[in-house]
């Protein structure tokens, strides 16, 4: 984000039972991506940076997600920012096994 901006990270469980998925979203308010850049964003060593190698982070995330039965997608609007959503299968503990929050005393 050459002109600054903010980054947010969000996580949630979507669905229930065996269909439950962990969704991790990383969003920024940067310059966004063109459609051409989004199409190539998962290509190894593709980068929009002027110098340096770069270009292995998103391909690694995609490989990790697919190896574990998940997926990753990019949503971006040029001039408004980008959101990357990682979805992975979630294994939820039984209700009796979940940690219980204790009220403050």
Backbone atoms as SQL, in Angstrom:
CREATE TABLE atoms (id INTEGER PRIMARY KEY, chain TEXT, resi INTEGER, resn TEXT, atom TEXT, x REAL, y REAL, z REAL);
INSERT INTO atoms VALUES
  (1, 'A', 1, 'UNK', 'N', 0.853, -1.164, 0.000),
  (2, 'A', 1, 'UNK', 'CA', 0.000, 0.000, 0.000),
  (3, 'A', 1, 'UNK', 'C', 0.903, 1.232, 0.000),
  (4, 'A', 2, 'UNK', 'N', 1.289, 1.668, -1.173),
  (5, 'A', 2, 'UNK', 'CA', 2.239, 2.777, -1.273),
  (6, 'A', 2, 'UNK', 'C', 1.755, 4.070, -0.623),
  (7, 'A', 3, 'UNK', 'N', 0.439, 4.275, -0.563),
  (8, 'A', 3, 'UNK', 'CA', -0.096, 5.505, 0.026),
  (9, 'A', 3, 'UNK', 'C', -0.676, 5.276, 1.415),
  (10, 'A', 4, 'UNK', 'N', -0.314, 4.160, 2.047),
  (11, 'A', 4, 'UNK', 'CA', -0.845, 3.845, 3.365),
  (12, 'A', 4, 'UNK', 'C', -2.175, 3.143, 3.257),
  (13, 'A', 5, 'UNK', 'N', -2.787, 2.912, 4.381),
  (14, 'A', 5, 'UNK', 'CA', -4.063, 2.208, 4.417),
  (15, 'A', 5, 'UNK', 'C', -4.121, 1.327, 5.644),
  (16, 'A', 6, 'UNK', 'N', -5.116, 0.481, 5.697),
  (17, 'A', 6, 'UNK', 'CA', -5.240, -0.401, 6.848),
  (18, 'A', 6, 'UNK', 'C', -5.395, -1.842, 6.378),
  (19, 'A', 7, 'UNK', 'N', -5.034, -2.763, 7.273),
  (20, 'A', 7, 'UNK', 'CA', -5.177, -4.193, 7.033),
  (21, 'A', 7, 'UNK', 'C', -6.016, -4.747, 8.168),
  (22, 'A', 8, 'UNK', 'N', -6.973, -5.592, 7.835),
  (23, 'A', 8, 'UNK', 'CA', -7.772, -6.246, 8.872),
  (24, 'A', 8, 'UNK', 'C', -7.713, -7.755, 8.653),
  (25, 'A', 9, 'UNK', 'N', -7.776, -8.483, 9.768),
  (26, 'A', 9, 'UNK', 'CA', -7.784, -9.939, 9.740),
  (27, 'A', 9, 'UNK', 'C', -9.004, -10.391, 10.516),
  (28, 'A', 10, 'UNK', 'N', -9.773, -11.258, 9.911),
  (29, 'A', 10, 'UNK', 'CA', -11.037, -11.706, 10.471),
  (30, 'A', 10, 'UNK', 'C', -11.086, -13.231, 10.380),
  (31, 'A', 11, 'UNK', 'N', -11.645, -13.890, 11.356),
  (32, 'A', 11, 'UNK', 'CA', -11.796, -15.348, 11.308),
  (33, 'A', 11, 'UNK', 'C', -13.171, -15.723, 11.845),
  (34, 'A', 12, 'UNK', 'N', -13.767, -16.745, 11.231),
  (35, 'A', 12, 'UNK', 'CA', -15.086, -17.217, 11.656),
  (36, 'A', 12, 'UNK', 'C', -15.268, -18.659, 11.213),
  (37, 'A', 13, 'UNK', 'N', -16.179, -19.341, 11.872),
  (38, 'A', 13, 'UNK', 'CA', -16.569, -20.683, 11.455),
  (39, 'A', 13, 'UNK', 'C', -17.896, -20.547, 10.715),
  (40, 'A', 14, 'UNK', 'N', -17.939, -21.098, 9.494),
  (41, 'A', 14, 'UNK', 'CA', -19.158, -21.055, 8.687),
  (42, 'A', 14, 'UNK', 'C', -19.678, -22.475, 8.509),
  (43, 'A', 15, 'UNK', 'N', -20.969, -22.664, 8.588),
  (44, 'A', 15, 'UNK', 'CA', -21.550, -23.988, 8.433),
  (45, 'A', 15, 'UNK', 'C', -21.559, -24.752, 9.737),
  (46, 'A', 16, 'UNK', 'N', -22.036, -26.000, 9.668),
  (47, 'A', 16, 'UNK', 'CA', -22.151, -26.824, 10.870),
  (48, 'A', 16, 'UNK', 'C', -21.713, -28.248, 10.572),
  (49, 'A', 17, 'UNK', 'N', -21.387, -28.962, 11.624),
  (50, 'A', 17, 'UNK', 'CA', -21.032, -30.376, 11.511),
  (51, 'A', 17, 'UNK', 'C', -19.870, -30.613, 10.568),
  (52, 'A', 18, 'UNK', 'N', -20.002, -31.649, 9.729),
  (53, 'A', 18, 'UNK', 'CA', -18.924, -32.001, 8.805),
  (54, 'A', 18, 'UNK', 'C', -18.738, -30.968, 7.699),
  (55, 'A', 19, 'UNK', 'N', -19.714, -30.099, 7.504),
  (56, 'A', 19, 'UNK', 'CA', -19.616, -29.065, 6.475),
  (57, 'A', 19, 'UNK', 'C', -18.999, -27.776, 7.018),
  (58, 'A', 20, 'UNK', 'N', -18.653, -27.750, 8.294),
  (59, 'A', 20, 'UNK', 'CA', -18.102, -26.529, 8.893),
  (60, 'A', 20, 'UNK', 'C', -16.765, -26.178, 8.251),
  (61, 'A', 21, 'UNK', 'N', -16.579, -24.892, 7.988),
  (62, 'A', 21, 'UNK', 'CA', -15.346, -24.384, 7.396),
  (63, 'A', 21, 'UNK', 'C', -14.840, -23.219, 8.228),
  (64, 'A', 22, 'UNK', 'N', -13.537, -23.177, 8.415),
  (65, 'A', 22, 'UNK', 'CA', -12.892, -22.028, 9.033),
  (66, 'A', 22, 'UNK', 'C', -12.590, -21.046, 7.920),
  (67, 'A', 23, 'UNK', 'N', -13.059, -19.821, 8.054),
  (68, 'A', 23, 'UNK', 'CA', -12.793, -18.784, 7.061),
  (69, 'A', 23, 'UNK', 'C', -11.904, -17.726, 7.691),
  (70, 'A', 24, 'UNK', 'N', -10.776, -17.495, 7.069),
  (71, 'A', 24, 'UNK', 'CA', -9.862, -16.449, 7.495),
  (72, 'A', 24, 'UNK', 'C', -9.797, -15.433, 6.369),
  (73, 'A', 25, 'UNK', 'N', -10.125, -14.186, 6.688),
  (74, 'A', 25, 'UNK', 'CA', -10.141, -13.120, 5.690),
  (75, 'A', 25, 'UNK', 'C', -9.099, -12.065, 6.050),
  (76, 'A', 26, 'UNK', 'N', -8.285, -11.724, 5.073),
  (77, 'A', 26, 'UNK', 'CA', -7.311, -10.653, 5.220),
  (78, 'A', 26, 'UNK', 'C', -7.683, -9.601, 4.175),
  (79, 'A', 27, 'UNK', 'N', -7.983, -8.403, 4.645),
  (80, 'A', 27, 'UNK', 'CA', -8.421, -7.336, 3.744),
  (81, 'A', 27, 'UNK', 'C', -7.571, -6.098, 3.938),
  (82, 'A', 28, 'UNK', 'N', -7.387, -5.364, 2.861),
  (83, 'A', 28, 'UNK', 'CA', -6.677, -4.091, 2.971),
  (84, 'A', 28, 'UNK', 'C', -7.457, -3.007, 2.239),
  (85, 'A', 29, 'UNK', 'N', -7.101, -1.777, 2.533),
  (86, 'A', 29, 'UNK', 'CA', -7.724, -0.629, 1.879),
  (87, 'A', 29, 'UNK', 'C', -6.746, 0.008, 0.911),
  (88, 'A', 30, 'UNK', 'N', -5.896, -0.821, 0.323),
  (89, 'A', 30, 'UNK', 'CA', -4.862, -0.336, -0.589),
  (90, 'A', 30, 'UNK', 'C', -5.393, -0.018, -1.975),
  (91, 'A', 31, 'UNK', 'N', -4.504, -0.156, -2.955),
  (92, 'A', 31, 'UNK', 'CA', -4.824, 0.263, -4.318),
  (93, 'A', 31, 'UNK', 'C', -5.638, -0.763, -5.094),
  (94, 'A', 32, 'UNK', 'N', -5.804, -1.967, -4.560),
  (95, 'A', 32, 'UNK', 'CA', -6.567, -2.993, -5.254),
  (96, 'A', 32, 'UNK', 'C', -5.776, -3.595, -6.410),
  (97, 'A', 33, 'UNK', 'N', -6.417, -4.518, -7.119),
  (98, 'A', 33, 'UNK', 'CA', -5.778, -5.214, -8.239),
  (99, 'A', 33, 'UNK', 'C', -6.647, -5.111, -9.478),
  (100, 'A', 34, 'UNK', 'N', -5.987, -5.096, -10.625),
  (101, 'A', 34, 'UNK', 'CA', -6.717, -5.198, -11.884),
  (102, 'A', 34, 'UNK', 'C', -7.170, -6.646, -12.053),
  (103, 'A', 35, 'UNK', 'N', -8.097, -6.873, -12.960),
  (104, 'A', 35, 'UNK', 'CA', -8.559, -8.235, -13.256),
  (105, 'A', 35, 'UNK', 'C', -7.387, -9.090, -13.736),
  (106, 'A', 36, 'UNK', 'N', -6.497, -8.521, -14.534),
  (107, 'A', 36, 'UNK', 'CA', -5.337, -9.253, -15.048),
  (108, 'A', 36, 'UNK', 'C', -4.406, -9.682, -13.914),
  (109, 'A', 37, 'UNK', 'N', -4.225, -8.827, -12.933),
  (110, 'A', 37, 'UNK', 'CA', -3.373, -9.160, -11.791),
  (111, 'A', 37, 'UNK', 'C', -4.020, -10.255, -10.955),
  (112, 'A', 38, 'UNK', 'N', -5.328, -10.174, -10.715),
  (113, 'A', 38, 'UNK', 'CA', -6.008, -11.207, -9.921),
  (114, 'A', 38, 'UNK', 'C', -5.899, -12.578, -10.586),
  (115, 'A', 39, 'UNK', 'N', -5.979, -12.625, -11.906),
  (116, 'A', 39, 'UNK', 'CA', -5.889, -13.894, -12.624),
  (117, 'A', 39, 'UNK', 'C', -4.516, -14.534, -12.416),
  (118, 'A', 40, 'UNK', 'N', -3.469, -13.724, -12.298),
  (119, 'A', 40, 'UNK', 'CA', -2.110, -14.245, -12.169),
  (120, 'A', 40, 'UNK', 'C', -1.594, -14.282, -10.740),
  (121, 'A', 41, 'UNK', 'N', -2.365, -13.819, -9.779),
  (122, 'A', 41, 'UNK', 'CA', -1.883, -13.661, -8.400),
  (123, 'A', 41, 'UNK', 'C', -1.378, -14.956, -7.774),
  (124, 'A', 42, 'UNK', 'N', -1.890, -16.115, -8.214),
  (125, 'A', 42, 'UNK', 'CA', -1.452, -17.395, -7.653),
  (126, 'A', 42, 'UNK', 'C', -0.349, -18.056, -8.475),
  (127, 'A', 43, 'UNK', 'N', 0.105, -17.382, -9.532),
  (128, 'A', 43, 'UNK', 'CA', 1.217, -17.914, -10.336),
  (129, 'A', 43, 'UNK', 'C', 2.522, -17.766, -9.552),
  (130, 'A', 44, 'UNK', 'N', 3.298, -18.849, -9.433),
  (131, 'A', 44, 'UNK', 'CA', 4.585, -18.746, -8.727),
  (132, 'A', 44, 'UNK', 'C', 5.478, -17.669, -9.361),
  (133, 'A', 45, 'UNK', 'N', 6.040, -16.855, -8.516),
  (134, 'A', 45, 'UNK', 'CA', 6.988, -15.797, -8.863),
  (135, 'A', 45, 'UNK', 'C', 6.388, -14.631, -9.632),
  (136, 'A', 46, 'UNK', 'N', 5.067, -14.593, -9.793),
  (137, 'A', 46, 'UNK', 'CA', 4.438, -13.411, -10.375),
  (138, 'A', 46, 'UNK', 'C', 4.449, -12.326, -9.314),
  (139, 'A', 47, 'UNK', 'N', 4.864, -11.133, -9.687),
  (140, 'A', 47, 'UNK', 'CA', 4.875, -10.020, -8.744),
  (141, 'A', 47, 'UNK', 'C', 4.598, -8.724, -9.483),
  (142, 'A', 48, 'UNK', 'N', 4.025, -7.785, -8.779),
  (143, 'A', 48, 'UNK', 'CA', 3.824, -6.447, -9.329),
  (144, 'A', 48, 'UNK', 'C', 4.849, -5.480, -8.764),
  (145, 'A', 49, 'UNK', 'N', 5.744, -5.999, -7.919),
  (146, 'A', 49, 'UNK', 'CA', 6.775, -5.147, -7.318),
  (147, 'A', 49, 'UNK', 'C', 7.866, -4.862, -8.355),
  (148, 'A', 50, 'UNK', 'N', 8.488, -3.712, -8.237),
  (149, 'A', 50, 'UNK', 'CA', 9.514, -3.315, -9.197),
  (150, 'A', 50, 'UNK', 'C', 10.802, -4.107, -9.041),
  (151, 'A', 51, 'UNK', 'N', 11.130, -4.522, -7.824),
  (152, 'A', 51, 'UNK', 'CA', 12.374, -5.242, -7.616),
  (153, 'A', 51, 'UNK', 'C', 12.195, -6.334, -6.580),
  (154, 'A', 52, 'UNK', 'N', 13.131, -7.261, -6.562),
  (155, 'A', 52, 'UNK', 'CA', 13.046, -8.379, -5.626),
  (156, 'A', 52, 'UNK', 'C', 12.281, -9.532, -6.246),
  (157, 'A', 53, 'UNK', 'N', 12.457, -10.717, -5.668),
  (158, 'A', 53, 'UNK', 'CA', 11.812, -11.901, -6.224),
  (159, 'A', 53, 'UNK', 'C', 10.319, -11.890, -5.974),
  (160, 'A', 54, 'UNK', 'N', 9.923, -11.920, -4.696),
  (161, 'A', 54, 'UNK', 'CA', 8.493, -11.915, -4.372),
  (162, 'A', 54, 'UNK', 'C', 7.730, -13.015, -5.086),
  (163, 'A', 55, 'UNK', 'N', 6.434, -12.976, -4.964),
  (164, 'A', 55, 'UNK', 'CA', 5.586, -13.840, -5.739),
  (165, 'A', 55, 'UNK', 'C', 5.456, -15.288, -5.312),
  (166, 'A', 56, 'UNK', 'N', 5.832, -15.646, -4.071),
  (167, 'A', 56, 'UNK', 'CA', 5.642, -17.033, -3.661),
  (168, 'A', 56, 'UNK', 'C', 4.648, -17.167, -2.506),
  (169, 'A', 57, 'UNK', 'N', 4.245, -16.065, -1.898),
  (170, 'A', 57, 'UNK', 'CA', 3.332, -16.124, -0.751),
  (171, 'A', 57, 'UNK', 'C', 1.961, -16.679, -1.095),
  (172, 'A', 58, 'UNK', 'N', 1.267, -16.072, -2.057),
  (173, 'A', 58, 'UNK', 'CA', -0.074, -16.543, -2.412),
  (174, 'A', 58, 'UNK', 'C', -0.059, -17.940, -3.037),
  (175, 'A', 59, 'UNK', 'N', 0.907, -18.279, -3.903),
  (176, 'A', 59, 'UNK', 'CA', 0.947, -19.663, -4.386),
  (177, 'A', 59, 'UNK', 'C', 1.120, -20.672, -3.247),
  (178, 'A', 60, 'UNK', 'N', 1.895, -20.327, -2.232),
  (179, 'A', 60, 'UNK', 'CA', 2.070, -21.229, -1.090),
  (180, 'A', 60, 'UNK', 'C', 0.773, -21.368, -0.305),
  (181, 'A', 61, 'UNK', 'N', 0.045, -20.278, -0.112),
  (182, 'A', 61, 'UNK', 'CA', -1.241, -20.317, 0.591),
  (183, 'A', 61, 'UNK', 'C', -2.222, -21.199, -0.179),
  (184, 'A', 62, 'UNK', 'N', -2.274, -21.044, -1.502),
  (185, 'A', 62, 'UNK', 'CA', -3.179, -21.855, -2.319),
  (186, 'A', 62, 'UNK', 'C', -2.822, -23.338, -2.212),
  (187, 'A', 63, 'UNK', 'N', -1.544, -23.662, -2.307),
  (188, 'A', 63, 'UNK', 'CA', -1.105, -25.051, -2.197),
  (189, 'A', 63, 'UNK', 'C', -1.498, -25.633, -0.832),
  (190, 'A', 64, 'UNK', 'N', -1.226, -24.890, 0.245),
  (191, 'A', 64, 'UNK', 'CA', -1.573, -25.326, 1.599),
  (192, 'A', 64, 'UNK', 'C', -3.072, -25.595, 1.709),
  (193, 'A', 65, 'UNK', 'N', -3.876, -24.654, 1.231),
  (194, 'A', 65, 'UNK', 'CA', -5.333, -24.794, 1.326),
  (195, 'A', 65, 'UNK', 'C', -5.811, -26.028, 0.572),
  (196, 'A', 66, 'UNK', 'N', -5.348, -26.196, -0.651),
  (197, 'A', 66, 'UNK', 'CA', -5.809, -27.325, -1.459),
  (198, 'A', 66, 'UNK', 'C', -5.341, -28.663, -0.891),
  (199, 'A', 67, 'UNK', 'N', -4.147, -28.705, -0.315),
  (200, 'A', 67, 'UNK', 'CA', -3.638, -29.938, 0.283),
  (201, 'A', 67, 'UNK', 'C', -4.465, -30.359, 1.494),
  (202, 'A', 68, 'UNK', 'N', -5.174, -29.416, 2.106),
  (203, 'A', 68, 'UNK', 'CA', -5.961, -29.700, 3.302),
  (204, 'A', 68, 'UNK', 'C', -7.467, -29.622, 3.040),
  (205, 'A', 69, 'UNK', 'N', -7.861, -29.738, 1.777),
  (206, 'A', 69, 'UNK', 'CA', -9.281, -29.761, 1.437),
  (207, 'A', 69, 'UNK', 'C', -9.954, -28.412, 1.475),
  (208, 'A', 70, 'UNK', 'N', -9.184, -27.360, 1.354),
  (209, 'A', 70, 'UNK', 'CA', -9.744, -26.014, 1.412),
  (210, 'A', 70, 'UNK', 'C', -9.587, -25.265, 0.106),
  (211, 'A', 71, 'UNK', 'N', -9.758, -23.967, 0.188),
  (212, 'A', 71, 'UNK', 'CA', -9.647, -23.112, -0.989),
  (213, 'A', 71, 'UNK', 'C', -9.221, -21.714, -0.566),
  (214, 'A', 72, 'UNK', 'N', -8.828, -20.933, -1.540),
  (215, 'A', 72, 'UNK', 'CA', -8.488, -19.532, -1.298),
  (216, 'A', 72, 'UNK', 'C', -8.971, -18.726, -2.498),
  (217, 'A', 73, 'UNK', 'N', -9.495, -17.540, -2.221),
  (218, 'A', 73, 'UNK', 'CA', -9.959, -16.690, -3.317),
  (219, 'A', 73, 'UNK', 'C', -9.599, -15.242, -3.042),
  (220, 'A', 74, 'UNK', 'N', -9.527, -14.490, -4.121),
  (221, 'A', 74, 'UNK', 'CA', -9.201, -13.065, -4.035),
  (222, 'A', 74, 'UNK', 'C', -10.383, -12.275, -4.578),
  (223, 'A', 75, 'UNK', 'N', -10.737, -11.226, -3.865),
  (224, 'A', 75, 'UNK', 'CA', -11.741, -10.278, -4.327),
  (225, 'A', 75, 'UNK', 'C', -11.092, -8.904, -4.232),
  (226, 'A', 76, 'UNK', 'N', -11.057, -8.184, -5.327),
  (227, 'A', 76, 'UNK', 'CA', -10.382, -6.897, -5.312),
  (228, 'A', 76, 'UNK', 'C', -11.091, -5.917, -6.221),
  (229, 'A', 77, 'UNK', 'N', -11.073, -4.663, -5.807),
  (230, 'A', 77, 'UNK', 'CA', -11.609, -3.579, -6.611),
  (231, 'A', 77, 'UNK', 'C', -10.497, -2.547, -6.761),
  (232, 'A', 78, 'UNK', 'N', -10.129, -2.272, -7.983),
  (233, 'A', 78, 'UNK', 'CA', -9.073, -1.306, -8.246),
  (234, 'A', 78, 'UNK', 'C', -9.425, 0.032, -7.602),
  (235, 'A', 79, 'UNK', 'N', -8.536, 0.524, -6.776),
  (236, 'A', 79, 'UNK', 'CA', -8.748, 1.781, -6.074),
  (237, 'A', 79, 'UNK', 'C', -9.420, 1.635, -4.718),
  (238, 'A', 80, 'UNK', 'N', -9.882, 0.427, -4.373),
  (239, 'A', 80, 'UNK', 'CA', -10.608, 0.251, -3.111),
  (240, 'A', 80, 'UNK', 'C', -10.030, -0.792, -2.174),
  (241, 'A', 81, 'UNK', 'N', -9.122, -1.636, -2.650),
  (242, 'A', 81, 'UNK', 'CA', -8.534, -2.630, -1.762),
  (243, 'A', 81, 'UNK', 'C', -8.774, -4.054, -2.214),
  (244, 'A', 82, 'UNK', 'N', -8.276, -4.971, -1.397),
  (245, 'A', 82, 'UNK', 'CA', -8.287, -6.393, -1.726),
  (246, 'A', 82, 'UNK', 'C', -8.659, -7.205, -0.498),
  (247, 'A', 83, 'UNK', 'N', -9.375, -8.319, -0.719),
  (248, 'A', 83, 'UNK', 'CA', -9.647, -9.257, 0.355),
  (249, 'A', 83, 'UNK', 'C', -9.289, -10.655, -0.134),
  (250, 'A', 84, 'UNK', 'N', -8.494, -11.361, 0.674),
  (251, 'A', 84, 'UNK', 'CA', -8.149, -12.752, 0.405),
  (252, 'A', 84, 'UNK', 'C', -8.865, -13.582, 1.463),
  (253, 'A', 85, 'UNK', 'N', -9.617, -14.592, 1.002),
  (254, 'A', 85, 'UNK', 'CA', -10.360, -15.457, 1.916),
  (255, 'A', 85, 'UNK', 'C', -9.814, -16.876, 1.810),
  (256, 'A', 86, 'UNK', 'N', -9.354, -17.388, 2.941),
  (257, 'A', 86, 'UNK', 'CA', -8.850, -18.751, 3.056),
  (258, 'A', 86, 'UNK', 'C', -9.929, -19.570, 3.750),
  (259, 'A', 87, 'UNK', 'N', -10.349, -20.690, 3.138),
  (260, 'A', 87, 'UNK', 'CA', -11.356, -21.572, 3.728),
  (261, 'A', 87, 'UNK', 'C', -10.736, -22.946, 3.944),
  (262, 'A', 88, 'UNK', 'N', -10.856, -23.448, 5.166),
  (263, 'A', 88, 'UNK', 'CA', -10.316, -24.756, 5.526),
  (264, 'A', 88, 'UNK', 'C', -11.388, -25.551, 6.264),
  (265, 'A', 89, 'UNK', 'N', -11.374, -26.881, 6.129),
  (266, 'A', 89, 'UNK', 'CA', -12.322, -27.679, 6.903),
  (267, 'A', 89, 'UNK', 'C', -12.115, -27.433, 8.396),
  (268, 'A', 90, 'UNK', 'N', -13.202, -27.325, 9.130),
  (269, 'A', 90, 'UNK', 'CA', -13.122, -27.104, 10.578),
  (270, 'A', 90, 'UNK', 'C', -13.563, -28.366, 11.298),
  (271, 'A', 91, 'UNK', 'N', -12.859, -28.713, 12.338),
  (272, 'A', 91, 'UNK', 'CA', -13.254, -29.820, 13.196),
  (273, 'A', 91, 'UNK', 'C', -13.647, -29.198, 14.524),
  (274, 'A', 92, 'UNK', 'N', -14.929, -29.245, 14.817),
  (275, 'A', 92, 'UNK', 'CA', -15.433, -28.619, 16.028),
  (276, 'A', 92, 'UNK', 'C', -15.523, -29.654, 17.149),
  (277, 'A', 93, 'UNK', 'N', -15.078, -29.296, 18.355),
  (278, 'A', 93, 'UNK', 'CA', -15.225, -30.227, 19.473),
  (279, 'A', 93, 'UNK', 'C', -16.692, -30.369, 19.853),
  (280, 'A', 94, 'UNK', 'N', -17.027, -31.478, 20.464),
  (281, 'A', 94, 'UNK', 'CA', -18.384, -31.672, 20.976),
  (282, 'A', 94, 'UNK', 'C', -18.684, -30.574, 21.988),
  (283, 'A', 95, 'UNK', 'N', -19.955, -30.254, 22.165),
  (284, 'A', 95, 'UNK', 'CA', -20.348, -29.167, 23.065),
  (285, 'A', 95, 'UNK', 'C', -19.771, -29.343, 24.463),
  (286, 'A', 96, 'UNK', 'N', -19.704, -30.587, 24.954),
  (287, 'A', 96, 'UNK', 'CA', -19.186, -30.835, 26.299),
  (288, 'A', 96, 'UNK', 'C', -17.685, -30.595, 26.402),
  (289, 'A', 97, 'UNK', 'N', -16.974, -30.648, 25.269),
  (290, 'A', 97, 'UNK', 'CA', -15.518, -30.508, 25.277),
  (291, 'A', 97, 'UNK', 'C', -15.049, -29.076, 25.047),
  (292, 'A', 98, 'UNK', 'N', -15.960, -28.177, 24.731),
  (293, 'A', 98, 'UNK', 'CA', -15.566, -26.801, 24.449),
  (294, 'A', 98, 'UNK', 'C', -15.183, -26.094, 25.740),
  (295, 'A', 99, 'UNK', 'N', -14.132, -25.277, 25.684),
  (296, 'A', 99, 'UNK', 'CA', -13.767, -24.518, 26.889),
  (297, 'A', 99, 'UNK', 'C', -14.893, -23.575, 27.295),
  (298, 'A', 100, 'UNK', 'N', -15.102, -23.446, 28.552),
  (299, 'A', 100, 'UNK', 'CA', -16.139, -22.577, 29.075),
  (300, 'A', 100, 'UNK', 'C', -15.515, -21.273, 29.562),
  (301, 'A', 101, 'UNK', 'N', -16.129, -20.158, 29.196),
  (302, 'A', 101, 'UNK', 'CA', -15.662, -18.875, 29.686),
  (303, 'A', 101, 'UNK', 'C', -16.120, -18.683, 31.121),
  (304, 'A', 102, 'UNK', 'N', -15.238, -18.218, 31.943),
  (305, 'A', 102, 'UNK', 'CA', -15.573, -17.963, 33.337),
  (306, 'A', 102, 'UNK', 'C', -15.861, -16.483, 33.526),
  (307, 'A', 103, 'UNK', 'N', -16.947, -16.148, 34.198),
  (308, 'A', 103, 'UNK', 'CA', -17.246, -14.729, 34.448),
  (309, 'A', 103, 'UNK', 'C', -16.171, -14.119, 35.339),
  (310, 'A', 104, 'UNK', 'N', -15.935, -12.825, 35.101),
  (311, 'A', 104, 'UNK', 'CA', -14.973, -12.102, 35.961),
  (312, 'A', 104, 'UNK', 'C', -15.558, -11.981, 37.357),
  (313, 'A', 105, 'UNK', 'N', -14.724, -12.221, 38.350),
  (314, 'A', 105, 'UNK', 'CA', -15.183, -12.115, 39.734),
  (315, 'A', 105, 'UNK', 'C', -14.778, -10.806, 40.334);
